[in-house]
Amino acid sequence: MILVFAAMYGEVQACFGFGAEPESREVAGHPVFEAGAVAVCQTGLGRRSRDAAAAVLPHFKPQAVLSAGVAGGLHPDLRSGHLVVCSHVHHAQMRGGTIEDASVFSDEHLVSLALEVAREAGLEATLGAAVTVDDVAWTPAEKADLRSWKGHDVVEMESYWIGEVAREADLPYVALRSVSDQAADALVETPALTPDGEFDMETFQAWIREHPEHAPILAQQADRNRRGMGALTSLLSSFLPRLAGTQVS
């Protein structure tokens, strides 16, 4: 079986684009959705993903572990909906020496298979690298600064932590990311996205009534996110069934 970790519920849904209706249950205090040979844990945002992965993984015997979701673009040529199959992931705090400078590497077989599946599906996908951060990169300047460190292609908040847990368990791992906001895009923070990865529509509606000036940017942000989620769904709807049907070496 394949075990996927995704931060937000929308990313969990993207994992079941192949038409399966997942059943949900709680495993070690975390929501897990299962259909056939695929299980997806919704970890929430950031470092809490490491705790979720460490707690949930011992309850399964997966052939492979995945981190999947949307990401911010750092490479200036990447547009919303472009897929990045990550060869490796750093954490931004390695830059200041807060965390040991040890990359998390994706399994070469999983990387090759993901790129092959994307190519067969006619999706834009490239091999690249991700940097995990603890706080969202809100501005183009923050993204440019991250890019200047080691030339990473995308920024996100979980892949390093998931990969670390997979490495400790000696399991094949791959990080798959779809670009939502681009390198030149500024993001607007709202209180609607909760730390556990849920979007509170009631909170958002109340907030946007008080801040209507942000509506145009948020509409563009939502459109780019839809493109990112759409590409992620297209990739996973082919990749996960294919992977579940193969023996990962």
Secondary structure, DSSP 4 states (H G I P E B T S, - for coil): -EEEEESSHHHHHHTTTTS---EEEEETTEEEEEETTEEEEE--STTHHHHHHHHHGGG---SEEEEEEEEEE-STT--TT-EEEEEEEEEGGGTTTSS----EE--HHHHHHHHHHHHHTT--EEEEEEEE-SS---SHHHHHHHHHHH--SEEESSHHHHHHHHHHTT--EEEEEEE-S-TT------TTB-TTS-B-HHHHHHHHHH-GGGHHHHHHHHHHHHHHHHHHHHHHHHHHHHHHTS---
